[in-house]
Amino acid sequence: MKILANDGISPEGVAALEAGGFEVSTTNVPQDQLIDAINNEGYVGVLVRSATTVRAEVVDSCPGLKLIGRGGVGMDNIDVDYARGKGLHVINTPAASSQSVAELVMGSLFTLSRTTFDSYKQMPASGSADFKVLKKKYAKGQELRGKTLGIVGFGRIGQSLASYALGAGMNVKAVDLFVDNADIKVPVGGQEVNVSIKPAKGLGEIISDLDYISLHVPKQADGSAVIGSSEFSQMKDGVVLANAARGGVIDEDALIAALDSGKVRAAALDVFENEPTPREDLLKHDKIASTPHIGAATTEAQTRIGLELASQIINLLK
């Protein structure tokens, strides 16, 4: 049986699938050629990340397709319910990338707090001539310890971020409709400290208390933003924001307005509404630290994703 890993898969994942009796192709097929490739090559499974979409048209046009896999958490690029209704297996890897995404966000909180993301750009350009000017510009950093982080969406990634933030001495509050209570394990000196967090059920319950906010929720079914002008108006002045979830969960126009007014001190964006062609005014804004959707892009996470996909495919199709 043949599997198309259209957006790639780790060598460990390929090896595990091949050991399980599958033939794996990692050649990328353009979106408009995907249906023909699946049918002509006889692929029984197609694996995607965020670049390739698998909509109802693909499901209906590929009668030999048995499985769709997403290397990652969110599956908004797959018509999940439709495919499952047609009898296909639809799988993802919700646990594999949690630590990698959490570490990216935690690193972003540090760099936003000290404005090092901008300093790294300005020092090579003018550090020799304007050293004292830049020193004064970046002299108003702030510490994370003692500040309050609000985590919107308290699943695996949100809880992993909470562990890092608690370890850094932050206070953590959470929002989640489905998690009633979570015991967060914080590794300290070879031991673990357990911290119990009870999430609020609405952002409005805690939003005015937060110094930092990180989003870990899926794209909303109705396309609405989780944070827009109304939410920004309720925040503290100088709040710091991070989004490594999905583009569109923050209203990008409202974010720019909040940054320009000083309501938001700085923001880190790993995801954008118009990927893979984000707005240039976001990318060039001097208060935004941007990365190209690399939350899960660590060697360790990709290895875990590949092995988890392989294990599920072998169990389901063999």
The 8 nearest C-alpha neighbors of each residue, nearest first, counted from 0:
[[1, 21, 22, 43, 2, 42, 20, 41],
 [0, 2, 22, 42, 21, 23, 43, 41],
 [3, 1, 44, 23, 42, 45, 43, 22],
 [2, 4, 45, 24, 5, 23, 46, 44],
 [5, 3, 46, 25, 7, 6, 45, 24],
 [4, 6, 27, 3, 7, 47, 25, 46],
 [7, 5, 47, 48, 4, 27, 50, 51],
 [8, 6, 4, 25, 5, 9, 47, 27],
 [7, 9, 305, 4, 12, 10, 13, 6],
 [8, 10, 12, 305, 11, 302, 301, 13],
 [11, 9, 13, 12, 14, 8, 302, 305],
 [10, 12, 14, 9, 13, 302, 15, 305],
 [13, 11, 305, 306, 15, 9, 10, 14],
 [12, 14, 10, 16, 11, 15, 17, 9],
 [13, 15, 11, 17, 12, 16, 18, 10],
 [14, 16, 18, 12, 13, 17, 309, 11],
 [17, 15, 19, 13, 309, 18, 21, 14],
 [16, 18, 21, 20, 14, 19, 15, 22],
 [17, 19, 15, 16, 20, 14, 21, 13],
 [20, 18, 16, 17, 21, 15, 313, 317],
 [19, 21, 17, 18, 16, 22, 0, 313],
 [22, 20, 17, 0, 16, 1, 19, 23],
 [21, 23, 1, 17, 0, 2, 24, 20],
 [24, 22, 2, 1, 3, 21, 13, 25],
 [23, 25, 3, 26, 4, 2, 22, 1],
 [24, 26, 4, 7, 5, 27, 3, 23],
 [27, 25, 24, 5, 28, 4, 3, 7],
 [26, 28, 5, 25, 6, 29, 7, 4],
 [27, 29, 33, 5, 32, 26, 30, 36],
 [30, 28, 32, 31, 33, 27, 51, 5],
 [29, 31, 33, 32, 28, 51, 52, 34],
 [30, 32, 29, 33, 34, 28, 35, 36],
 [33, 31, 29, 30, 35, 34, 36, 28],
 [32, 34, 36, 30, 35, 31, 28, 37],
 [35, 33, 37, 36, 32, 57, 38, 61],
 [36, 34, 38, 37, 33, 32, 39, 40],
 [35, 37, 33, 39, 34, 38, 40, 32],
 [38, 36, 42, 34, 40, 35, 41, 39],
 [37, 39, 41, 35, 36, 40, 61, 34],
 [38, 40, 36, 41, 37, 35, 42, 34],
 [41, 39, 37, 38, 42, 36, 1, 35],
 [42, 40, 38, 39, 37, 43, 1, 63],
 [41, 43, 1, 37, 2, 44, 40, 3],
 [44, 42, 64, 65, 1, 63, 2, 41],
 [45, 43, 66, 2, 42, 67, 64, 65],
 [44, 46, 3, 67, 2, 4, 68, 66],
 [47, 45, 4, 68, 69, 67, 5, 3],
 [48, 46, 69, 6, 5, 51, 70, 68],
 [47, 49, 70, 69, 6, 50, 71, 51],
 [50, 48, 51, 47, 76, 52, 6, 69],
 [49, 51, 48, 52, 6, 47, 76, 275],
 [52, 50, 47, 49, 30, 48, 53, 6],
 [51, 53, 76, 77, 54, 50, 30, 49],
 [54, 52, 77, 57, 76, 78, 51, 55],
 [53, 55, 78, 56, 57, 77, 52, 58],
 [54, 56, 58, 57, 59, 78, 81, 82],
 [57, 55, 59, 54, 58, 60, 53, 61],
 [58, 56, 60, 55, 59, 54, 34, 53],
 [57, 59, 55, 56, 61, 60, 82, 54],
 [60, 58, 56, 57, 61, 55, 62, 85],
 [59, 61, 57, 58, 56, 62, 34, 38],
 [60, 62, 58, 63, 64, 59, 57, 38],
 [63, 61, 64, 60, 59, 58, 38, 65],
 [64, 62, 61, 43, 65, 41, 42, 38],
 [65, 63, 43, 62, 61, 44, 66, 42],
 [64, 66, 87, 43, 44, 88, 63, 67],
 [67, 65, 44, 88, 87, 89, 64, 43],
 [68, 66, 89, 45, 44, 46, 88, 90],
 [69, 67, 46, 90, 91, 89, 47, 45],
 [70, 68, 91, 47, 48, 71, 46, 90],
 [69, 71, 48, 91, 92, 304, 47, 68],
 [72, 70, 92, 69, 91, 93, 73, 48],
 [71, 73, 93, 92, 91, 74, 70, 69],
 [74, 72, 75, 71, 217, 69, 91, 76],
 [73, 75, 76, 77, 72, 69, 79, 91],
 [74, 76, 77, 73, 78, 218, 217, 79],
 [75, 77, 52, 74, 53, 49, 78, 51],
 [78, 76, 53, 79, 75, 74, 54, 52],
 [79, 77, 54, 81, 80, 82, 55, 53],
 [78, 80, 82, 77, 81, 83, 89, 74],
 [81, 79, 83, 82, 78, 84, 85, 77],
 [80, 82, 84, 79, 83, 78, 85, 55],
 [83, 81, 85, 79, 84, 87, 80, 78],
 [84, 82, 87, 86, 80, 85, 81, 79],
 [83, 85, 81, 82, 86, 80, 87, 79],
 [86, 84, 82, 83, 87, 81, 58, 59],
 [85, 87, 83, 84, 82, 88, 65, 81],
 [88, 86, 83, 65, 66, 82, 85, 89],
 [87, 89, 66, 83, 67, 65, 90, 86],
 [90, 88, 67, 68, 66, 87, 79, 83],
 [89, 91, 68, 69, 67, 88, 92, 311],
 [90, 92, 69, 68, 70, 71, 72, 93],
 [91, 93, 71, 94, 95, 72, 70, 304],
 [92, 94, 72, 95, 91, 71, 96, 97],
 [95, 93, 97, 92, 96, 155, 72, 156],
 [94, 96, 303, 304, 92, 300, 93, 97],
 [95, 97, 300, 295, 99, 98, 94, 100],
 [98, 96, 156, 100, 99, 94, 95, 155],
 [97, 99, 101, 100, 96, 159, 102, 156],
 [100, 98, 102, 96, 295, 101, 97, 294],
 [99, 101, 294, 103, 102, 97, 98, 295],
 [100, 102, 160, 98, 104, 99, 103, 159],
 [101, 103, 105, 99, 104, 100, 106, 98],
 [104, 102, 100, 106, 101, 105, 294, 107],
 [105, 103, 107, 101, 106, 102, 108, 100],
 [106, 104, 102, 108, 107, 103, 101, 109],
 [105, 107, 103, 109, 104, 108, 102, 110],
 [106, 108, 104, 110, 105, 109, 111, 103],
 [109, 107, 105, 111, 106, 110, 112, 104],
 [110, 108, 112, 106, 107, 111, 113, 105],
 [109, 111, 115, 107, 113, 112, 114, 108],
 [112, 110, 114, 108, 113, 109, 107, 265],
 [111, 113, 109, 141, 110, 140, 114, 108],
 [112, 114, 140, 115, 110, 111, 141, 109],
 [115, 113, 111, 116, 110, 112, 117, 118],
 [114, 116, 118, 110, 117, 113, 119, 111],
 [115, 117, 114, 119, 118, 110, 288, 111],
 [118, 116, 115, 120, 119, 114, 121, 285],
 [117, 119, 115, 121, 120, 116, 122, 114],
 [118, 120, 117, 116, 121, 122, 115, 123],
 [121, 119, 118, 117, 122, 123, 124, 116],
 [122, 120, 118, 124, 123, 119, 125, 117],
 [121, 123, 126, 124, 125, 118, 119, 120],
 [124, 122, 121, 126, 125, 120, 119, 127],
 [123, 125, 121, 122, 126, 120, 127, 128],
 [126, 124, 122, 128, 127, 129, 123, 121],
 [127, 125, 122, 130, 129, 128, 123, 124],
 [126, 128, 125, 130, 129, 122, 123, 124],
 [127, 129, 125, 126, 130, 131, 132, 124],
 [130, 128, 132, 126, 131, 125, 127, 133],
 [129, 131, 126, 133, 132, 127, 128, 134],
 [132, 130, 134, 133, 129, 135, 126, 128],
 [131, 133, 129, 135, 134, 130, 136, 126],
 [134, 132, 136, 130, 135, 131, 129, 137],
 [135, 133, 131, 137, 132, 136, 138, 130],
 [134, 136, 138, 132, 133, 137, 131, 139],
 [137, 135, 133, 134, 138, 132, 139, 131],
 [136, 138, 134, 135, 139, 133, 114, 140],
 [139, 137, 135, 136, 140, 134, 113, 133],
 [140, 138, 137, 141, 136, 113, 135, 114],
 [139, 141, 113, 112, 138, 137, 114, 142],
 [140, 142, 112, 113, 139, 143, 109, 144],
 [143, 141, 144, 112, 140, 146, 145, 113],
 [142, 144, 146, 145, 169, 141, 167, 109],
 [145, 143, 168, 169, 146, 142, 167, 170],
 [144, 146, 169, 168, 143, 170, 147, 142],
 [147, 145, 169, 143, 144, 170, 210, 148],
 [148, 146, 170, 210, 209, 171, 169, 211],
 [149, 147, 211, 171, 212, 209, 210, 170],
 [148, 150, 212, 172, 173, 209, 171, 211],
 [149, 151, 173, 213, 212, 214, 152, 157],
 [150, 152, 214, 174, 215, 173, 213, 149],
 [153, 151, 215, 216, 175, 174, 154, 150],
 [152, 154, 157, 175, 158, 151, 173, 174],
 [153, 155, 157, 156, 152, 158, 178, 215],
 [154, 156, 158, 157, 97, 159, 94, 153],
 [157, 155, 97, 159, 158, 154, 101, 160],
 [158, 156, 153, 160, 154, 159, 155, 152],
 [157, 159, 161, 155, 160, 156, 153, 154],
 [158, 160, 156, 162, 161, 157, 101, 98],
 [161, 159, 101, 157, 163, 158, 162, 164],
 [162, 160, 158, 164, 159, 163, 165, 157],
 [161, 163, 185, 159, 165, 160, 164, 183],
 [164, 162, 166, 160, 161, 165, 167, 159],
 [163, 165, 161, 167, 166, 169, 162, 160],
 [166, 164, 168, 169, 162, 167, 163, 161],
 [165, 167, 163, 164, 168, 162, 185, 169],
 [168, 166, 164, 165, 169, 144, 163, 143],
 [169, 167, 144, 165, 166, 145, 164, 170],
 [170, 168, 145, 144, 165, 146, 164, 167],
 [169, 171, 147, 146, 148, 145, 165, 168],
 [172, 170, 148, 147, 149, 169, 161, 173],
 [173, 171, 149, 148, 150, 198, 170, 174],
 [172, 174, 198, 150, 149, 151, 199, 153],
 [173, 175, 199, 198, 151, 200, 152, 202],
 [176, 174, 152, 200, 177, 153, 178, 198],
 [175, 177, 200, 178, 174, 201, 199, 179],
 [176, 178, 175, 179, 200, 153, 154, 198],
 [179, 177, 175, 180, 176, 198, 153, 181],
 [178, 180, 197, 198, 177, 181, 175, 176],
 [179, 181, 197, 178, 196, 198, 182, 195],
 [182, 180, 196, 195, 183, 197, 179, 178],
 [181, 183, 195, 194, 193, 196, 184, 180],
 [182, 184, 194, 193, 195, 162, 181, 185],
 [183, 185, 193, 192, 191, 162, 186, 182],
 [184, 186, 192, 162, 191, 193, 166, 187],
 [187, 185, 191, 190, 192, 184, 189, 188],
 [188, 186, 190, 189, 191, 185, 192, 166],
 [189, 187, 190, 186, 191, 185, 192, 166],
 [188, 190, 187, 186, 191, 192, 185, 184],
 [191, 189, 187, 188, 186, 192, 185, 184],
 [192, 190, 186, 185, 187, 184, 193, 189],
 [191, 193, 185, 184, 186, 194, 190, 187],
 [192, 194, 184, 183, 182, 185, 191, 195],
 [195, 193, 183, 182, 196, 184, 192, 185],
 [194, 196, 182, 181, 183, 193, 197, 180],
 [197, 195, 181, 180, 198, 182, 194, 172],
 [196, 198, 180, 179, 181, 199, 195, 173],
 [199, 197, 173, 174, 175, 196, 179, 200],
 [198, 200, 174, 201, 173, 175, 197, 204],
 [201, 199, 176, 175, 174, 198, 202, 204],
 [200, 202, 203, 199, 204, 174, 175, 176],
 [203, 201, 204, 206, 205, 174, 200, 199],
 [202, 204, 206, 201, 205, 207, 230, 233],
 [203, 205, 202, 201, 206, 199, 200, 207],
 [206, 204, 208, 203, 207, 202, 209, 199],
 [205, 207, 203, 208, 202, 209, 234, 204],
 [206, 208, 234, 205, 209, 235, 233, 203],
 [209, 207, 206, 205, 210, 235, 147, 234],
 [210, 208, 147, 211, 206, 207, 149, 148],
 [209, 211, 238, 147, 146, 148, 239, 208],
 [212, 210, 148, 239, 209, 238, 240, 149],
 [213, 211, 149, 240, 148, 150, 241, 239],
 [212, 214, 241, 150, 242, 240, 151, 149],
 [215, 213, 151, 242, 216, 150, 244, 152],
 [216, 214, 152, 244, 151, 157, 213, 243],
 [215, 217, 152, 244, 214, 218, 151, 245],
 [218, 216, 219, 245, 73, 244, 215, 248],
 [217, 219, 245, 248, 220, 247, 216, 222],
 [218, 220, 222, 221, 223, 217, 248, 224],
 [221, 219, 222, 218, 223, 217, 75, 224],
 [220, 222, 219, 223, 218, 224, 247, 225],
 [223, 221, 219, 220, 224, 218, 247, 248],
 [224, 222, 221, 219, 225, 248, 247, 220],
 [223, 225, 248, 249, 226, 250, 247, 227],
 [226, 224, 248, 249, 227, 223, 219, 250],
 [227, 225, 249, 224, 230, 250, 248, 231],
 [226, 228, 250, 230, 229, 253, 224, 249],
 [227, 229, 231, 253, 230, 232, 226, 250],
 [228, 230, 232, 231, 227, 233, 226, 253],
 [231, 229, 233, 232, 227, 226, 228, 234],
 [232, 230, 228, 234, 233, 229, 227, 257],
 [231, 233, 229, 230, 234, 228, 262, 235],
 [234, 232, 230, 231, 207, 206, 229, 235],
 [235, 233, 207, 231, 232, 206, 236, 230],
 [234, 236, 207, 238, 237, 233, 209, 210],
 [235, 237, 262, 238, 234, 263, 261, 264],
 [236, 238, 264, 263, 262, 235, 261, 239],
 [237, 239, 263, 210, 264, 211, 236, 235],
 [240, 238, 211, 265, 264, 266, 263, 212],
 [239, 241, 266, 212, 211, 213, 267, 265],
 [242, 240, 267, 213, 266, 268, 212, 214],
 [243, 241, 268, 214, 244, 213, 269, 267],
 [242, 244, 269, 270, 268, 245, 294, 241],
 [243, 245, 215, 242, 216, 214, 217, 270],
 [246, 244, 270, 218, 248, 217, 247, 243],
 [247, 245, 271, 272, 270, 248, 249, 244],
 [246, 248, 272, 249, 224, 250, 245, 218],
 [247, 249, 224, 225, 246, 218, 245, 226],
 [250, 248, 226, 247, 224, 251, 225, 227],
 [251, 249, 227, 253, 224, 252, 254, 247],
 [250, 252, 254, 253, 249, 255, 247, 272],
 [253, 251, 255, 254, 250, 256, 227, 257],
 [252, 254, 256, 250, 228, 251, 255, 227],
 [255, 253, 251, 257, 256, 252, 258, 250],
 [256, 254, 258, 252, 257, 253, 259, 251],
 [255, 257, 253, 259, 254, 258, 260, 252],
 [258, 256, 254, 262, 260, 255, 263, 259],
 [259, 257, 263, 255, 261, 260, 256, 262],
 [258, 260, 256, 257, 261, 255, 262, 263],
 [259, 261, 257, 258, 262, 256, 263, 255],
 [262, 260, 258, 263, 259, 264, 257, 237],
 [261, 263, 236, 257, 237, 260, 258, 264],
 [264, 262, 258, 237, 238, 261, 257, 265],
 [263, 265, 237, 239, 238, 261, 258, 262],
 [264, 266, 286, 239, 263, 287, 111, 240],
 [267, 265, 240, 287, 241, 239, 288, 286],
 [266, 268, 241, 288, 287, 289, 107, 242],
 [269, 267, 289, 242, 270, 241, 243, 288],
 [268, 270, 292, 290, 243, 291, 289, 242],
 [271, 269, 246, 292, 268, 245, 243, 244],
 [272, 270, 246, 273, 274, 277, 247, 245],
 [271, 273, 246, 247, 274, 277, 270, 245],
 [274, 272, 277, 276, 271, 275, 278, 246],
 [275, 273, 276, 277, 271, 272, 270, 246],
 [274, 276, 273, 277, 271, 50, 291, 272],
 [275, 277, 274, 273, 278, 271, 279, 272],
 [278, 276, 273, 274, 271, 275, 279, 272],
 [277, 279, 280, 281, 282, 276, 273, 271],
 [278, 280, 282, 281, 283, 277, 284, 276],
 [279, 281, 283, 278, 282, 284, 255, 277],
 [282, 280, 284, 279, 283, 278, 287, 277],
 [281, 283, 279, 280, 284, 289, 278, 287],
 [282, 284, 280, 281, 279, 285, 287, 286],
 [285, 283, 281, 286, 287, 282, 280, 255],
 [284, 286, 287, 283, 117, 288, 282, 265],
 [287, 285, 265, 284, 266, 288, 258, 264],
 [288, 286, 266, 284, 267, 285, 265, 289],
 [289, 287, 267, 116, 266, 268, 286, 290],
 [288, 290, 268, 267, 269, 287, 282, 291],
 [289, 291, 269, 292, 268, 293, 288, 270],
 [290, 292, 293, 269, 289, 270, 268, 275],
 [293, 291, 269, 270, 294, 290, 243, 295],
 [294, 292, 296, 295, 291, 290, 269, 297],
 [293, 295, 100, 296, 292, 103, 99, 243],
 [296, 294, 96, 99, 293, 100, 297, 300],
 [297, 295, 293, 294, 301, 298, 300, 99],
 [298, 296, 300, 299, 295, 301, 99, 294],
 [297, 299, 301, 300, 302, 296, 9, 303],
 [298, 300, 302, 297, 301, 303, 99, 96],
 [301, 299, 96, 303, 297, 302, 298, 95],
 [300, 302, 304, 298, 303, 299, 9, 305],
 [301, 303, 299, 305, 300, 304, 9, 11],
 [304, 302, 300, 306, 95, 301, 305, 307],
 [305, 303, 301, 307, 95, 302, 306, 70],
 [306, 304, 12, 302, 308, 9, 303, 307],
 [305, 307, 12, 309, 303, 308, 304, 310],
 [308, 306, 304, 310, 309, 305, 303, 311],
 [309, 307, 305, 311, 306, 310, 304, 312],
 [310, 308, 306, 312, 16, 307, 311, 12],
 [309, 311, 307, 313, 308, 312, 306, 314],
 [310, 312, 314, 308, 309, 313, 315, 307],
 [313, 311, 309, 315, 314, 310, 316, 308],
 [314, 312, 317, 310, 316, 311, 315, 309],
 [313, 315, 311, 312, 317, 316, 310, 309],
 [316, 314, 312, 313, 317, 311, 88, 310],
 [317, 315, 313, 312, 314, 65, 66, 311],
 [316, 313, 314, 315, 312, 19, 20, 21]]
